[in-house]
Structure formats: structure tokens, C-alpha cells
Amino acid sequence: MDVTKVVVSWTAPSNSGGTGVPISAYQVLFKQSNGLYSTIDLECDGTDPVILAALQCKVEMTTLLASPFNLVEGNLVTVVVQALNVIDYSVPSVPNTAGVLA
């Protein structure tokens, strides 16, 4: 087990938002210490075919400890995920926790 990374995983929506159109990517948004959400494209790029297929990415703890996230050890890592198809992004998921920085 790699204790220097936080694993984020999600479940694909069951019906592509009711459109029947396949999902082409995911946008994974991490909550910053100021309450805003942003992506970590270098480590959790939802357009990457490997991440898209696995429904999972791994983010270095050092990334989450640094700006703009500025989390501290013991913080929960909060994430929302949106699916993308040719129509648009879905409504974001309910915020969920990916793990504790330790």
C-alpha cells in the first residue's frame, strides 16, 4: 500500500444522465482549504483512458498539502466528480471523502 498517495475512486452513473450517450471523461474536483473546488489534472486527469476505465486516480499527499489546497495532516480530502459526454458535464456528485491525510 502506498501511504504517500490518496486514492480517489467513483462509480459510473448507471444511465449516462438518461441520455444513453457514453461517458467520455470525468472531472474530479478536490476541495481546497478556502472551500472552493479545483482539479488536479497532472495526477487525476479524468480524460486519461487509464483513469477513465479504472474509475480511480491517485494523488500525492504533497499535492494536497500545497497551495491551492493547503490541507493539513488529519484533514479529510473532499471530492466531487462530474461525468462528461458529448452533451455536457453532469451535475456534480454529492461531496464525498477520499481519505485522511496522515
C-alpha positions as a printed NumPy array, in Angstrom:
array([[  0.   ,   0.   ,   0.   ],
       [  1.347,   3.426,  -0.974],
       [  0.89 ,   5.701,   2.043],
       [  2.116,   8.796,   0.202],
       [ -0.974,   8.929,  -2.033],
       [ -4.692,   9.403,  -1.591],
       [ -6.798,   7.059,  -3.726],
       [ -9.964,   8.55 ,  -5.19 ],
       [-12.49 ,   6.21 ,  -6.768],
       [-16.033,   6.636,  -8.027],
       [-18.889,   4.69 ,  -9.571],
       [-20.025,   5.366, -13.122],
       [-23.588,   6.655, -13.41 ],
       [-25.972,   3.905, -14.446],
       [-27.524,   5.638, -17.447],
       [-25.264,   8.475, -18.649],
       [-27.65 ,  11.037, -17.246],
       [-30.624,   9.486, -19.002],
       [-29.259,  10.289, -22.441],
       [-27.797,   6.902, -23.323],
       [-24.726,   8.783, -24.6  ],
       [-21.428,   7.225, -23.445],
       [-19.26 ,   9.   , -20.901],
       [-16.081,  10.338, -22.474],
       [-14.373,  11.72 , -19.352],
       [-14.718,  12.624, -15.702],
       [-13.856,  15.836, -13.912],
       [-12.589,  15.177, -10.4  ],
       [-12.686,  18.259,  -8.186],
       [-10.854,  18.488,  -4.859],
       [-11.947,  20.838,  -2.088],
       [ -9.408,  23.49 ,  -1.159],
       [ -8.978,  24.91 ,   2.342],
       [-10.929,  28.023,   1.242],
       [-13.986,  25.908,   0.329],
       [-13.58 ,  26.161,  -3.45 ],
       [-13.036,  23.108,  -5.657],
       [-10.402,  22.597,  -8.345],
       [ -8.908,  19.818, -10.445],
       [ -5.509,  18.161, -10.144],
       [ -5.01 ,  17.409, -13.813],
       [ -1.471,  16.049, -13.602],
       [ -2.472,  13.279, -11.193],
       [ -6.218,  12.886, -11.668],
       [ -6.987,  13.703, -15.307],
       [-10.406,  12.209, -15.986],
       [ -9.731,  12.25 , -19.737],
       [ -6.826,   9.807, -19.329],
       [ -8.042,   6.447, -20.728],
       [ -6.487,   4.529, -17.813],
       [ -8.234,   6.694, -15.195],
       [-11.451,   6.708, -17.234],
       [-11.511,   2.898, -17.353],
       [-10.4  ,   2.367, -13.743],
       [-12.763,   4.976, -12.259],
       [ -9.875,   5.791,  -9.957],
       [ -6.865,   8.05 ,  -9.577],
       [ -4.101,   8.546,  -7.025],
       [ -2.955,  11.943,  -5.792],
       [  0.284,  12.628,  -3.956],
       [ -0.299,  13.862,  -0.408],
       [  2.277,  16.588,  -1.019],
       [ -0.015,  17.998,  -3.738],
       [ -2.887,  18.294,  -1.276],
       [ -0.664,  19.839,   1.403],
       [  0.489,  22.546,  -1.043],
       [ -1.309,  25.565,  -2.493],
       [ -4.124,  25.939,  -3.511],
       [ -5.395,  23.062,  -1.348],
       [ -3.377,  23.805,   1.799],
       [ -4.788,  20.84 ,   3.68 ],
       [ -3.085,  19.754,   6.858],
       [ -2.397,  16.296,   8.2  ],
       [ -5.57 ,  14.873,   9.701],
       [ -7.861,  16.667,   7.22 ],
       [-10.39 ,  14.706,   5.219],
       [ -9.929,  15.009,   1.455],
       [-13.294,  16.03 ,  -0.015],
       [-14.017,  15.333,  -3.684],
       [-16.879,  15.759,  -6.171],
       [-16.991,  14.067,  -9.571],
       [-18.791,  15.02 , -12.78 ],
       [-19.226,  12.822, -15.834],
       [-18.775,  14.306, -19.313],
       [-20.39 ,  13.193, -22.551],
       [-20.898,  14.952, -25.907],
       [-23.819,  16.888, -24.427],
       [-22.133,  18.398, -21.343],
       [-20.981,  17.73 , -17.788],
       [-23.386,  16.055, -15.385],
       [-24.496,  17.585, -12.139],
       [-21.643,  17.153,  -9.646],
       [-21.826,  14.224,  -7.256],
       [-22.514,  14.779,  -3.602],
       [-19.249,  15.757,  -1.881],
       [-17.539,  12.668,  -0.554],
       [-14.328,  11.998,   1.313],
       [-11.42 ,  10.228,  -0.329],
       [ -9.401,   9.695,   2.84 ],
       [ -7.496,  11.382,   5.622],
       [ -4.12 ,  12.991,   5.135],
       [ -1.808,  11.265,   7.559]])
